[in-house]
Amino acid sequence: MLKKYLPLLLLCAAPAFAKPVLTVYTYDSFAADWGPGPAVKKAFEADCNCELKLVALEEGVSLLMGLR
């Protein structure tokens, strides 16, 4: 009986082991390959053991609208 429910139990427990994701809305120049974003992302993820998702927006108005 355990063999029958073990895959279901493992499937339900998988999200508990997933890394948390922090989404950061930022300017496109910060998140660009040549900007500081990739280095900050790498250091932050190593320090906090989480995933940092940078969402690049073109202008400040778009940035504010993304927060609503």
CHARMM internal coordinates of N, CA and C (Angstrom, degrees):
IC EDIT
DIST 1 N 1 CA 1.4490
DIST 1 CA 1 C 1.5334
ANGL 1 N 1 CA 1 C 110.27
DIST 1 C 2 N 1.3220
ANGL 1 CA 1 C 2 N 117.00
DIHE 1 N 1 CA 1 C 2 N -36.14
DIST 2 N 2 CA 1.4601
ANGL 1 C 2 N 2 CA 120.74
DIHE 1 CA 1 C 2 N 2 CA 178.96
DIST 2 CA 2 C 1.5226
ANGL 2 N 2 CA 2 C 110.84
DIHE 1 C 2 N 2 CA 2 C -62.21
DIST 2 C 3 N 1.3295
ANGL 2 CA 2 C 3 N 116.68
DIHE 2 N 2 CA 2 C 3 N -38.42
DIST 3 N 3 CA 1.4656
ANGL 2 C 3 N 3 CA 120.55
DIHE 2 CA 2 C 3 N 3 CA 179.46
DIST 3 CA 3 C 1.5260
ANGL 3 N 3 CA 3 C 111.05
DIHE 2 C 3 N 3 CA 3 C -63.14
DIST 3 C 4 N 1.2908
ANGL 3 CA 3 C 4 N 116.40
DIHE 3 N 3 CA 3 C 4 N -29.30
DIST 4 N 4 CA 1.4607
ANGL 3 C 4 N 4 CA 120.99
DIHE 3 CA 3 C 4 N 4 CA -178.82
DIST 4 CA 4 C 1.5291
ANGL 4 N 4 CA 4 C 111.42
DIHE 3 C 4 N 4 CA 4 C -70.93
DIST 4 C 5 N 1.3246
ANGL 4 CA 4 C 5 N 117.44
DIHE 4 N 4 CA 4 C 5 N -38.28
DIST 5 N 5 CA 1.4608
ANGL 4 C 5 N 5 CA 121.47
DIHE 4 CA 4 C 5 N 5 CA -174.98
DIST 5 CA 5 C 1.5226
ANGL 5 N 5 CA 5 C 114.31
DIHE 4 C 5 N 5 CA 5 C -100.90
DIST 5 C 6 N 1.3173
ANGL 5 CA 5 C 6 N 118.03
DIHE 5 N 5 CA 5 C 6 N -8.52
DIST 6 N 6 CA 1.4601
ANGL 5 C 6 N 6 CA 121.20
DIHE 5 CA 5 C 6 N 6 CA -178.66
DIST 6 CA 6 C 1.5311
ANGL 6 N 6 CA 6 C 112.65
DIHE 5 C 6 N 6 CA 6 C -60.83
DIST 6 C 7 N 1.3394
ANGL 6 CA 6 C 7 N 120.29
DIHE 6 N 6 CA 6 C 7 N -46.11
DIST 7 N 7 CA 1.4767
ANGL 6 C 7 N 7 CA 118.72
DIHE 6 CA 6 C 7 N 7 CA 177.59
DIST 7 CA 7 C 1.5303
ANGL 7 N 7 CA 7 C 112.94
DIHE 6 C 7 N 7 CA 7 C -60.10
DIST 7 C 8 N 1.3041
ANGL 7 CA 7 C 8 N 117.25
DIHE 7 N 7 CA 7 C 8 N -38.38
DIST 8 N 8 CA 1.4633
ANGL 7 C 8 N 8 CA 120.72
DIHE 7 CA 7 C 8 N 8 CA 178.40
DIST 8 CA 8 C 1.5252
ANGL 8 N 8 CA 8 C 110.99
DIHE 7 C 8 N 8 CA 8 C -66.13
DIST 8 C 9 N 1.3045
ANGL 8 CA 8 C 9 N 116.93
DIHE 8 N 8 CA 8 C 9 N -40.85
DIST 9 N 9 CA 1.4577
ANGL 8 C 9 N 9 CA 121.55
DIHE 8 CA 8 C 9 N 9 CA 178.24
DIST 9 CA 9 C 1.5251
ANGL 9 N 9 CA 9 C 110.78
DIHE 8 C 9 N 9 CA 9 C -63.40
DIST 9 C 10 N 1.3184
ANGL 9 CA 9 C 10 N 117.24
DIHE 9 N 9 CA 9 C 10 N -43.62
DIST 10 N 10 CA 1.4625
ANGL 9 C 10 N 10 CA 121.06
DIHE 9 CA 9 C 10 N 10 CA 178.70
DIST 10 CA 10 C 1.5216
ANGL 10 N 10 CA 10 C 111.42
DIHE 9 C 10 N 10 CA 10 C -65.39
DIST 10 C 11 N 1.3028
ANGL 10 CA 10 C 11 N 116.68
DIHE 10 N 10 CA 10 C 11 N -38.07
DIST 11 N 11 CA 1.4610
ANGL 10 C 11 N 11 CA 120.81
DIHE 10 CA 10 C 11 N 11 CA 178.79
DIST 11 CA 11 C 1.5255
ANGL 11 N 11 CA 11 C 111.07
DIHE 10 C 11 N 11 CA 11 C -65.31
DIST 11 C 12 N 1.2967
ANGL 11 CA 11 C 12 N 117.60
DIHE 11 N 11 CA 11 C 12 N -39.19
DIST 12 N 12 CA 1.4654
ANGL 11 C 12 N 12 CA 121.30
DIHE 11 CA 11 C 12 N 12 CA 179.24
DIST 12 CA 12 C 1.5243
ANGL 12 N 12 CA 12 C 112.28
DIHE 11 C 12 N 12 CA 12 C -72.71
DIST 12 C 13 N 1.3196
ANGL 12 CA 12 C 13 N 117.54
DIHE 12 N 12 CA 12 C 13 N -28.96
DIST 13 N 13 CA 1.4614
ANGL 12 C 13 N 13 CA 121.45
DIHE 12 CA 12 C 13 N 13 CA -177.97
DIST 13 CA 13 C 1.5230
ANGL 13 N 13 CA 13 C 112.50
DIHE 12 C 13 N 13 CA 13 C -84.20
DIST 13 C 14 N 1.3186
ANGL 13 CA 13 C 14 N 118.78
DIHE 13 N 13 CA 13 C 14 N -15.43
DIST 14 N 14 CA 1.4690
ANGL 13 C 14 N 14 CA 122.03
DIHE 13 CA 13 C 14 N 14 CA -175.91
DIST 14 CA 14 C 1.5279
ANGL 14 N 14 CA 14 C 113.39
DIHE 13 C 14 N 14 CA 14 C -57.23
DIST 14 C 15 N 1.3325
ANGL 14 CA 14 C 15 N 120.80
DIHE 14 N 14 CA 14 C 15 N -44.28
DIST 15 N 15 CA 1.4717
ANGL 14 C 15 N 15 CA 119.19
DIHE 14 CA 14 C 15 N 15 CA 179.54
DIST 15 CA 15 C 1.5295
ANGL 15 N 15 CA 15 C 113.77
DIHE 14 C 15 N 15 CA 15 C -62.41
DIST 15 C 16 N 1.2929
ANGL 15 CA 15 C 16 N 118.37
DIHE 15 N 15 CA 15 C 16 N -23.91
DIST 16 N 16 CA 1.4631
ANGL 15 C 16 N 16 CA 120.69
DIHE 15 CA 15 C 16 N 16 CA 179.34
DIST 16 CA 16 C 1.5194
ANGL 16 N 16 CA 16 C 111.53
DIHE 15 C 16 N 16 CA 16 C -68.09
DIST 16 C 17 N 1.3354
ANGL 16 CA 16 C 17 N 116.88
DIHE 16 N 16 CA 16 C 17 N -24.16
DIST 17 N 17 CA 1.4572
ANGL 16 C 17 N 17 CA 121.33
DIHE 16 CA 16 C 17 N 17 CA -179.32
DIST 17 CA 17 C 1.5230
ANGL 17 N 17 CA 17 C 112.55
DIHE 16 C 17 N 17 CA 17 C -97.38
DIST 17 C 18 N 1.3141
ANGL 17 CA 17 C 18 N 117.92
DIHE 17 N 17 CA 17 C 18 N -2.73
DIST 18 N 18 CA 1.4667
ANGL 17 C 18 N 18 CA 121.59
DIHE 17 CA 17 C 18 N 18 CA -179.27
DIST 18 CA 18 C 1.5248
ANGL 18 N 18 CA 18 C 109.80
DIHE 17 C 18 N 18 CA 18 C -73.87
DIST 18 C 19 N 1.3268
ANGL 18 CA 18 C 19 N 114.88
DIHE 18 N 18 CA 18 C 19 N 148.52
DIST 19 N 19 CA 1.4641
ANGL 18 C 19 N 19 CA 119.85
DIHE 18 CA 18 C 19 N 19 CA 177.59
DIST 19 CA 19 C 1.5237
ANGL 19 N 19 CA 19 C 109.26
DIHE 18 C 19 N 19 CA 19 C -73.71
DIST 19 C 20 N 1.3231
ANGL 19 CA 19 C 20 N 117.61
DIHE 19 N 19 CA 19 C 20 N 141.64
DIST 20 N 20 CA 1.4639
ANGL 19 C 20 N 20 CA 119.39
DIHE 19 CA 19 C 20 N 20 CA 174.72
DIST 20 CA 20 C 1.5255
ANGL 20 N 20 CA 20 C 110.34
DIHE 19 C 20 N 20 CA 20 C -68.38
DIST 20 C 21 N 1.3113
ANGL 20 CA 20 C 21 N 116.20
DIHE 20 N 20 CA 20 C 21 N 152.11
DIST 21 N 21 CA 1.4658
ANGL 20 C 21 N 21 CA 122.10
DIHE 20 CA 20 C 21 N 21 CA -178.46
DIST 21 CA 21 C 1.5234
ANGL 21 N 21 CA 21 C 108.75
DIHE 20 C 21 N 21 CA 21 C -116.40
DIST 21 C 22 N 1.3266
ANGL 21 CA 21 C 22 N 116.05
DIHE 21 N 21 CA 21 C 22 N 128.40
DIST 22 N 22 CA 1.4567
ANGL 21 C 22 N 22 CA 122.42
DIHE 21 CA 21 C 22 N 22 CA 174.93
DIST 22 CA 22 C 1.5221
ANGL 22 N 22 CA 22 C 107.51
DIHE 21 C 22 N 22 CA 22 C -108.79
DIST 22 C 23 N 1.3250
ANGL 22 CA 22 C 23 N 117.41
DIHE 22 N 22 CA 22 C 23 N 119.94
DIST 23 N 23 CA 1.4585
ANGL 22 C 23 N 23 CA 122.13
DIHE 22 CA 22 C 23 N 23 CA 179.39
DIST 23 CA 23 C 1.5177
ANGL 23 N 23 CA 23 C 108.94
DIHE 22 C 23 N 23 CA 23 C -96.89
DIST 23 C 24 N 1.3360
ANGL 23 CA 23 C 24 N 115.56
DIHE 23 N 23 CA 23 C 24 N 127.24
DIST 24 N 24 CA 1.4626
ANGL 23 C 24 N 24 CA 122.02
DIHE 23 CA 23 C 24 N 24 CA -179.55
DIST 24 CA 24 C 1.5216
ANGL 24 N 24 CA 24 C 108.21
DIHE 23 C 24 N 24 CA 24 C -119.48
DIST 24 C 25 N 1.3315
ANGL 24 CA 24 C 25 N 116.72
DIHE 24 N 24 CA 24 C 25 N 120.54
DIST 25 N 25 CA 1.4587
ANGL 24 C 25 N 25 CA 122.01
DIHE 24 CA 24 C 25 N 25 CA 174.56
DIST 25 CA 25 C 1.5215
ANGL 25 N 25 CA 25 C 107.72
DIHE 24 C 25 N 25 CA 25 C -87.46
DIST 25 C 26 N 1.3299
ANGL 25 CA 25 C 26 N 116.01
DIHE 25 N 25 CA 25 C 26 N 126.14
DIST 26 N 26 CA 1.4523
ANGL 25 C 26 N 26 CA 119.92
DIHE 25 CA 25 C 26 N 26 CA -174.58
DIST 26 CA 26 C 1.5229
ANGL 26 N 26 CA 26 C 110.55
DIHE 25 C 26 N 26 CA 26 C -146.35
DIST 26 C 27 N 1.3164
ANGL 26 CA 26 C 27 N 115.36
DIHE 26 N 26 CA 26 C 27 N 171.93
DIST 27 N 27 CA 1.4570
ANGL 26 C 27 N 27 CA 120.88
DIHE 26 CA 26 C 27 N 27 CA 176.12
DIST 27 CA 27 C 1.5175
ANGL 27 N 27 CA 27 C 109.92
DIHE 26 C 27 N 27 CA 27 C -70.19
DIST 27 C 28 N 1.3349
ANGL 27 CA 27 C 28 N 116.53
DIHE 27 N 27 CA 27 C 28 N 151.67
DIST 28 N 28 CA 1.4582
ANGL 27 C 28 N 28 CA 120.38
DIHE 27 CA 27 C 28 N 28 CA -178.92
DIST 28 CA 28 C 1.5257
ANGL 28 N 28 CA 28 C 112.48
DIHE 27 C 28 N 28 CA 28 C -63.84
DIST 28 C 29 N 1.3273
ANGL 28 CA 28 C 29 N 117.99
DIHE 28 N 28 CA 28 C 29 N -30.43
DIST 29 N 29 CA 1.4633
ANGL 28 C 29 N 29 CA 120.14
DIHE 28 CA 28 C 29 N 29 CA 179.76
DIST 29 CA 29 C 1.5313
ANGL 29 N 29 CA 29 C 111.66
DIHE 28 C 29 N 29 CA 29 C -69.45
DIST 29 C 30 N 1.3196
ANGL 29 CA 29 C 30 N 117.92
DIHE 29 N 29 CA 29 C 30 N -27.74
DIST 30 N 30 CA 1.4641
ANGL 29 C 30 N 30 CA 120.76
DIHE 29 CA 29 C 30 N 30 CA 177.37
DIST 30 CA 30 C 1.5240
ANGL 30 N 30 CA 30 C 110.71
DIHE 29 C 30 N 30 CA 30 C -73.57
DIST 30 C 31 N 1.3224
ANGL 30 CA 30 C 31 N 116.75
DIHE 30 N 30 CA 30 C 31 N -41.07
DIST 31 N 31 CA 1.4597
ANGL 30 C 31 N 31 CA 121.26
DIHE 30 CA 30 C 31 N 31 CA -175.52
DIST 31 CA 31 C 1.5239
ANGL 31 N 31 CA 31 C 113.37
DIHE 30 C 31 N 31 CA 31 C -85.09
DIST 31 C 32 N 1.3344
ANGL 31 CA 31 C 32 N 118.04
DIHE 31 N 31 CA 31 C 32 N -8.77
DIST 32 N 32 CA 1.4666
ANGL 31 C 32 N 32 CA 121.19
DIHE 31 CA 31 C 32 N 32 CA -178.74
DIST 32 CA 32 C 1.5262
ANGL 32 N 32 CA 32 C 110.90
DIHE 31 C 32 N 32 CA 32 C -63.82
DIST 32 C 33 N 1.3296
ANGL 32 CA 32 C 33 N 115.84
DIHE 32 N 32 CA 32 C 33 N 158.33
DIST 33 N 33 CA 1.4658
ANGL 32 C 33 N 33 CA 121.01
DIHE 32 CA 32 C 33 N 33 CA 179.41
DIST 33 CA 33 C 1.5186
ANGL 33 N 33 CA 33 C 112.12
DIHE 32 C 33 N 33 CA 33 C -57.94
DIST 33 C 34 N 1.3201
ANGL 33 CA 33 C 34 N 117.30
DIHE 33 N 33 CA 33 C 34 N -32.97
DIST 34 N 34 CA 1.4608
ANGL 33 C 34 N 34 CA 121.43
DIHE 33 CA 33 C 34 N 34 CA -178.21
DIST 34 CA 34 C 1.5312
ANGL 34 N 34 CA 34 C 112.41
DIHE 33 C 34 N 34 CA 34 C -89.91
DIST 34 C 35 N 1.3164
ANGL 34 CA 34 C 35 N 117.32
DIHE 34 N 34 CA 34 C 35 N -5.47
DIST 35 N 35 CA 1.4660
ANGL 34 C 35 N 35 CA 121.49
DIHE 34 CA 34 C 35 N 35 CA 179.50
DIST 35 CA 35 C 1.5227
ANGL 35 N 35 CA 35 C 111.59
DIHE 34 C 35 N 35 CA 35 C -89.54
DIST 35 C 36 N 1.3132
ANGL 35 CA 35 C 36 N 116.72
DIHE 35 N 35 CA 35 C 36 N -178.12
DIST 36 N 36 CA 1.4678
ANGL 35 C 36 N 36 CA 120.35
DIHE 35 CA 35 C 36 N 36 CA -178.16
DIST 36 CA 36 C 1.5337
ANGL 36 N 36 CA 36 C 114.16
DIHE 35 C 36 N 36 CA 36 C -77.31
DIST 36 C 37 N 1.3187
ANGL 36 CA 36 C 37 N 117.64
DIHE 36 N 36 CA 36 C 37 N -12.28
DIST 37 N 37 CA 1.4625
ANGL 36 C 37 N 37 CA 121.45
DIHE 36 CA 36 C 37 N 37 CA -175.10
DIST 37 CA 37 C 1.5185
ANGL 37 N 37 CA 37 C 115.98
DIHE 36 C 37 N 37 CA 37 C -54.39
DIST 37 C 38 N 1.3396
ANGL 37 CA 37 C 38 N 118.93
DIHE 37 N 37 CA 37 C 38 N -50.96
DIST 38 N 38 CA 1.4669
ANGL 37 C 38 N 38 CA 119.04
DIHE 37 CA 37 C 38 N 38 CA -178.42
DIST 38 CA 38 C 1.5344
ANGL 38 N 38 CA 38 C 113.82
DIHE 37 C 38 N 38 CA 38 C -59.53
DIST 38 C 39 N 1.3217
ANGL 38 CA 38 C 39 N 117.51
DIHE 38 N 38 CA 38 C 39 N -38.77
DIST 39 N 39 CA 1.4702
ANGL 38 C 39 N 39 CA 120.18
DIHE 38 CA 38 C 39 N 39 CA 178.98
DIST 39 CA 39 C 1.5274
ANGL 39 N 39 CA 39 C 110.69
DIHE 38 C 39 N 39 CA 39 C -69.61
DIST 39 C 40 N 1.3298
ANGL 39 CA 39 C 40 N 116.77
DIHE 39 N 39 CA 39 C 40 N -40.82
DIST 40 N 40 CA 1.4647
ANGL 39 C 40 N 40 CA 121.00
DIHE 39 CA 39 C 40 N 40 CA 177.98
DIST 40 CA 40 C 1.5270
ANGL 40 N 40 CA 40 C 109.85
DIHE 39 C 40 N 40 CA 40 C -64.30
DIST 40 C 41 N 1.3324
ANGL 40 CA 40 C 41 N 116.27
DIHE 40 N 40 CA 40 C 41 N -42.97
DIST 41 N 41 CA 1.4619
ANGL 40 C 41 N 41 CA 121.82
DIHE 40 CA 40 C 41 N 41 CA 179.85
DIST 41 CA 41 C 1.5240
ANGL 41 N 41 CA 41 C 110.89
DIHE 40 C 41 N 41 CA 41 C -59.42
DIST 41 C 42 N 1.3126
ANGL 41 CA 41 C 42 N 116.47
DIHE 41 N 41 CA 41 C 42 N -48.20
DIST 42 N 42 CA 1.4655
ANGL 41 C 42 N 42 CA 121.31
DIHE 41 CA 41 C 42 N 42 CA -178.55
DIST 42 CA 42 C 1.5307
ANGL 42 N 42 CA 42 C 111.06
DIHE 41 C 42 N 42 CA 42 C -61.50
DIST 42 C 43 N 1.3209
ANGL 42 CA 42 C 43 N 117.14
DIHE 42 N 42 CA 42 C 43 N -46.03
DIST 43 N 43 CA 1.4665
ANGL 42 C 43 N 43 CA 121.11
DIHE 42 CA 42 C 43 N 43 CA -179.43
DIST 43 CA 43 C 1.5280
ANGL 43 N 43 CA 43 C 111.28
DIHE 42 C 43 N 43 CA 43 C -66.83
DIST 43 C 44 N 1.3283
ANGL 43 CA 43 C 44 N 116.96
DIHE 43 N 43 CA 43 C 44 N -41.16
DIST 44 N 44 CA 1.4649
ANGL 43 C 44 N 44 CA 121.03
DIHE 43 CA 43 C 44 N 44 CA -179.18
DIST 44 CA 44 C 1.5233
ANGL 44 N 44 CA 44 C 110.91
DIHE 43 C 44 N 44 CA 44 C -64.44
DIST 44 C 45 N 1.3428
ANGL 44 CA 44 C 45 N 116.44
DIHE 44 N 44 CA 44 C 45 N -45.63
DIST 45 N 45 CA 1.4593
ANGL 44 C 45 N 45 CA 120.30
DIHE 44 CA 44 C 45 N 45 CA -179.61
DIST 45 CA 45 C 1.5280
ANGL 45 N 45 CA 45 C 111.43
DIHE 44 C 45 N 45 CA 45 C -63.05
DIST 45 C 46 N 1.3303
ANGL 45 CA 45 C 46 N 117.07
DIHE 45 N 45 CA 45 C 46 N -38.17
DIST 46 N 46 CA 1.4666
ANGL 45 C 46 N 46 CA 120.37
DIHE 45 CA 45 C 46 N 46 CA 178.92
DIST 46 CA 46 C 1.5247
ANGL 46 N 46 CA 46 C 111.06
DIHE 45 C 46 N 46 CA 46 C -67.56
DIST 46 C 47 N 1.3203
ANGL 46 CA 46 C 47 N 117.14
DIHE 46 N 46 CA 46 C 47 N -38.05
DIST 47 N 47 CA 1.4599
ANGL 46 C 47 N 47 CA 121.65
DIHE 46 CA 46 C 47 N 47 CA -177.01
DIST 47 CA 47 C 1.5285
ANGL 47 N 47 CA 47 C 112.36
DIHE 46 C 47 N 47 CA 47 C -76.84
DIST 47 C 48 N 1.3170
ANGL 47 CA 47 C 48 N 117.46
DIHE 47 N 47 CA 47 C 48 N -38.57
DIST 48 N 48 CA 1.4657
ANGL 47 C 48 N 48 CA 121.40
DIHE 47 CA 47 C 48 N 48 CA -172.48
DIST 48 CA 48 C 1.5236
ANGL 48 N 48 CA 48 C 114.71
DIHE 47 C 48 N 48 CA 48 C -101.75
DIST 48 C 49 N 1.3314
ANGL 48 CA 48 C 49 N 117.31
DIHE 48 N 48 CA 48 C 49 N -5.66
DIST 49 N 49 CA 1.4601
ANGL 48 C 49 N 49 CA 122.18
DIHE 48 CA 48 C 49 N 49 CA -178.55
DIST 49 CA 49 C 1.5329
ANGL 49 N 49 CA 49 C 111.25
DIHE 48 C 49 N 49 CA 49 C 52.54
DIST 49 C 50 N 1.3281
ANGL 49 CA 49 C 50 N 115.25
DIHE 49 N 49 CA 49 C 50 N 48.03
DIST 50 N 50 CA 1.4548
ANGL 49 C 50 N 50 CA 121.46
DIHE 49 CA 49 C 50 N 50 CA 176.72
DIST 50 CA 50 C 1.5276
ANGL 50 N 50 CA 50 C 108.22
DIHE 49 C 50 N 50 CA 50 C -142.52
DIST 50 C 51 N 1.3186
ANGL 50 CA 50 C 51 N 115.95
DIHE 50 N 50 CA 50 C 51 N 174.10
DIST 51 N 51 CA 1.4583
ANGL 50 C 51 N 51 CA 120.80
DIHE 50 CA 50 C 51 N 51 CA 178.03
DIST 51 CA 51 C 1.5238
ANGL 51 N 51 CA 51 C 108.45
DIHE 50 C 51 N 51 CA 51 C -101.72
DIST 51 C 52 N 1.3161
ANGL 51 CA 51 C 52 N 115.86
DIHE 51 N 51 CA 51 C 52 N 130.79
DIST 52 N 52 CA 1.4602
ANGL 51 C 52 N 52 CA 121.83
DIHE 51 CA 51 C 52 N 52 CA 177.65
DIST 52 CA 52 C 1.5231
ANGL 52 N 52 CA 52 C 107.87
DIHE 51 C 52 N 52 CA 52 C -104.28
DIST 52 C 53 N 1.3158
ANGL 52 CA 52 C 53 N 116.13
DIHE 52 N 52 CA 52 C 53 N 121.54
DIST 53 N 53 CA 1.4653
ANGL 52 C 53 N 53 CA 121.53
DIHE 52 CA 52 C 53 N 53 CA -179.69
DIST 53 CA 53 C 1.5212
ANGL 53 N 53 CA 53 C 107.48
DIHE 52 C 53 N 53 CA 53 C -108.15
DIST 53 C 54 N 1.3344
ANGL 53 CA 53 C 54 N 116.07
DIHE 53 N 53 CA 53 C 54 N 112.89
DIST 54 N 54 CA 1.4611
ANGL 53 C 54 N 54 CA 120.86
DIHE 53 CA 53 C 54 N 54 CA 178.31
DIST 54 CA 54 C 1.5214
ANGL 54 N 54 CA 54 C 108.85
DIHE 53 C 54 N 54 CA 54 C -92.26
DIST 54 C 55 N 1.3184
ANGL 54 CA 54 C 55 N 116.79
DIHE 54 N 54 CA 54 C 55 N 121.81
DIST 55 N 55 CA 1.4623
ANGL 54 C 55 N 55 CA 122.44
DIHE 54 CA 54 C 55 N 55 CA 177.12
DIST 55 CA 55 C 1.5200
ANGL 55 N 55 CA 55 C 106.77
DIHE 54 C 55 N 55 CA 55 C -107.13
DIST 55 C 56 N 1.3308
ANGL 55 CA 55 C 56 N 115.35
DIHE 55 N 55 CA 55 C 56 N 109.58
DIST 56 N 56 CA 1.4595
ANGL 55 C 56 N 56 CA 120.65
DIHE 55 CA 55 C 56 N 56 CA -176.29
DIST 56 CA 56 C 1.5242
ANGL 56 N 56 CA 56 C 110.30
DIHE 55 C 56 N 56 CA 56 C -87.31
DIST 56 C 57 N 1.3211
ANGL 56 CA 56 C 57 N 115.61
DIHE 56 N 56 CA 56 C 57 N 129.60
DIST 57 N 57 CA 1.4599
ANGL 56 C 57 N 57 CA 122.38
DIHE 56 CA 56 C 57 N 57 CA 176.58
DIST 57 CA 57 C 1.5216
ANGL 57 N 57 CA 57 C 108.16
DIHE 56 C 57 N 57 CA 57 C -122.03
DIST 57 C 58 N 1.3192
ANGL 57 CA 57 C 58 N 116.29
DIHE 57 N 57 CA 57 C 58 N 151.33
DIST 58 N 58 CA 1.4606
ANGL 57 C 58 N 58 CA 120.85
DIHE 57 CA 57 C 58 N 58 CA -171.90
DIST 58 CA 58 C 1.5210
ANGL 58 N 58 CA 58 C 114.47
DIHE 57 C 58 N 58 CA 58 C -76.05
DIST 58 C 59 N 1.3115
ANGL 58 CA 58 C 59 N 117.79
DIHE 58 N 58 CA 58 C 59 N -29.99
DIST 59 N 59 CA 1.4632
ANGL 58 C 59 N 59 CA 119.04
DIHE 58 CA 58 C 59 N 59 CA -174.14
DIST 59 CA 59 C 1.5201
ANGL 59 N 59 CA 59 C 110.96
DIHE 58 C 59 N 59 CA 59 C -145.54
DIST 59 C 60 N 1.3058
ANGL 59 CA 59 C 60 N 115.55
DIHE 59 N 59 CA 59 C 60 N 166.60
DIST 60 N 60 CA 1.4556
ANGL 59 C 60 N 60 CA 121.43
DIHE 59 CA 59 C 60 N 60 CA -177.57
DIST 60 CA 60 C 1.5135
ANGL 60 N 60 CA 60 C 114.08
DIHE 59 C 60 N 60 CA 60 C -63.03
DIST 60 C 61 N 1.3285
ANGL 60 CA 60 C 61 N 117.57
DIHE 60 N 60 CA 60 C 61 N -34.55
DIST 61 N 61 CA 1.4649
ANGL 60 C 61 N 61 CA 120.88
DIHE 60 CA 60 C 61 N 61 CA -179.91
DIST 61 CA 61 C 1.5246
ANGL 61 N 61 CA 61 C 109.52
DIHE 60 C 61 N 61 CA 61 C -64.88
DIST 61 C 62 N 1.3358
ANGL 61 CA 61 C 62 N 116.69
DIHE 61 N 61 CA 61 C 62 N -43.48
DIST 62 N 62 CA 1.4654
ANGL 61 C 62 N 62 CA 120.34
DIHE 61 CA 61 C 62 N 62 CA 177.55
DIST 62 CA 62 C 1.5197
ANGL 62 N 62 CA 62 C 110.63
DIHE 61 C 62 N 62 CA 62 C -62.99
DIST 62 C 63 N 1.3110
ANGL 62 CA 62 C 63 N 115.51
DIHE 62 N 62 CA 62 C 63 N -36.51
DIST 63 N 63 CA 1.4578
ANGL 62 C 63 N 63 CA 120.68
DIHE 62 CA 62 C 63 N 63 CA 178.61
DIST 63 CA 63 C 1.5249
ANGL 63 N 63 CA 63 C 110.51
DIHE 62 C 63 N 63 CA 63 C -62.16
DIST 63 C 64 N 1.3142
ANGL 63 CA 63 C 64 N 116.63
DIHE 63 N 63 CA 63 C 64 N -46.31
DIST 64 N 64 CA 1.4662
ANGL 63 C 64 N 64 CA 120.68
DIHE 63 CA 63 C 64 N 64 CA 179.33
DIST 64 CA 64 C 1.5225
ANGL 64 N 64 CA 64 C 111.99
DIHE 63 C 64 N 64 CA 64 C -67.19
DIST 64 C 65 N 1.3209
ANGL 64 CA 64 C 65 N 117.06
DIHE 64 N 64 CA 64 C 65 N -37.86
DIST 65 N 65 CA 1.4635
ANGL 64 C 65 N 65 CA 120.35
DIHE 64 CA 64 C 65 N 65 CA -179.99
DIST 65 CA 65 C 1.5284
ANGL 65 N 65 CA 65 C 110.76
DIHE 64 C 65 N 65 CA 65 C -67.57
DIST 65 C 66 N 1.3390
ANGL 65 CA 65 C 66 N 117.63
DIHE 65 N 65 CA 65 C 66 N -29.98
DIST 66 N 66 CA 1.4532
ANGL 65 C 66 N 66 CA 121.04
DIHE 65 CA 65 C 66 N 66 CA 177.75
DIST 66 CA 66 C 1.5156
ANGL 66 N 66 CA 66 C 112.71
DIHE 65 C 66 N 66 CA 66 C -68.31
DIST 66 C 67 N 1.3125
ANGL 66 CA 66 C 67 N 116.71
DIHE 66 N 66 CA 66 C 67 N -21.47
DIST 67 N 67 CA 1.4576
ANGL 66 C 67 N 67 CA 120.90
DIHE 66 CA 66 C 67 N 67 CA -179.91
DIST 67 CA 67 C 1.5196
ANGL 67 N 67 CA 67 C 112.74
DIHE 66 C 67 N 67 CA 67 C -83.17
DIST 67 C 68 N 1.2965
ANGL 67 CA 67 C 68 N 117.93
DIHE 67 N 67 CA 67 C 68 N -16.90
DIST 68 N 68 CA 1.4698
ANGL 67 C 68 N 68 CA 121.31
DIHE 67 CA 67 C 68 N 68 CA -178.65
DIST 68 CA 68 C 1.4778
ANGL 68 N 68 CA 68 C 112.77
DIHE 67 C 68 N 68 CA 68 C -75.34
END
COOR INIT
IC SEED 1 N 1 CA 1 C
IC BUILD
